[in-house]
Amino acid sequence: MARQIEIRQAARTITVPAGRTILETALEEGIAYPHGCRSGRCGSCKSRLLSGEVDLLPHTRFSLTDEERNQGLILACRAQPLTDCTVVWLDEDEEKLDLPVRTYRTRVVAIDDATHDIRQIRLEIESGETVAFKAGQYAQVTFAGVPARDYSMANQPGRSHLEFHIRHVPGGATSEHVARSLKVGDEVSVRGPLGNSFLREQHTGPILAVAGGSGLAPIKSIVEMALASGLRQPIHLYFGARTERDLYLVEHFSLLASTYDNLQFIPVLSEVSRSDHFRTGLVTDAIVSDIQDLDGWKAYMAGPPAMIDAAGVMFRELGLRSEDMHADVFFTPEETTT
């Protein structure tokens, strides 16, 4: 049975059909509802249920804790209304996103192997214009003949090119195409910007940036933009990888850390018992060992779901508020199935 859902900030009431979520219908109705992953992993669509009841589909602990749920918070992307409802999304006392989502025609101008399974792709906008986005956002990227996929921009905003880091996923049609068939000169369609895990430049407290694997892409954009914007607070960048062959851009970030005294760069290897050059163990354990109090920090995280979930739990225990955690979760389509 369809339900009537009042969305306070939009000053709209929408009809949500049975089996549909609030977010799905809101977006279809043209409402700019804050969101990110659409699969209950990032928490960007967290909202307060003022009245009514909803059925919440499966979601991660990072995106919505039991305590938050008991306080009347929901995820719009997981909420299927059981009654008529009134909801408000959580406003942030920070800069707002007002960037239009557009589709750009681009062309591949460079392909580099960052690691044994990650390729760095550089695209130029055919019109020569710059793509307006916030550091940390992503775009829907469509290569010829394969399904569209979401990838985060790795470069700073305001450039006439876009950089993506794409990991080869065995059996994945799109990443297989990038790994085996993509050529310089190929046309690529890019739709964006998307996502709410972007750099909050008005924040003056310390910044914790955590990347796993190709999740380094949005974190690279965030860290570089923070430095280029003149942010002077401490920035701690932790990069988790399995082994040394899974690390990349180490020299790049080491050079940045030697240039900017407010940046610390800490690579951590999880599948190595000892290393002469890098720390070993879980990246989350390394962070907890180094930082005992995260009150007043902002955390930006991008990587595998298990890493993000574990980090969210640990960081809350260290005093980090949920609204100060921003995540870009990398997952395969199969992982979103509920």
Secondary structure, 3 states (H helix, E strand, C coil): CCEEEEECCCCEEEEECCCCCHHHHHHHCCCCCCCCCCCCCCCCCEEEEEECCEEECCCCCCCCCHHHHHCCEEECCCEEECCCEEEEECCCCCCCCCCCCEEEEEEEEEEEECCCCEEEEEEEECCCCCCCCCCCCEEEEEECCCCCEEEECCCCCCCCEEEEEEECCCCCHHHHHHHHCCCCCCEEEEEEEECCCCCCCCCCCCEEEEEEHHHHHHHHHHHHHHHHCCCCCCEEEEEEECCHHHCCCHHHHHHHHHHCCCEEEEEEECCCCCCCCCEECCHHHHHHHHCCCCCCCEEEEEECHHHHHHHHHHHHHCCCCHHHEEEEECCCHHHHCC
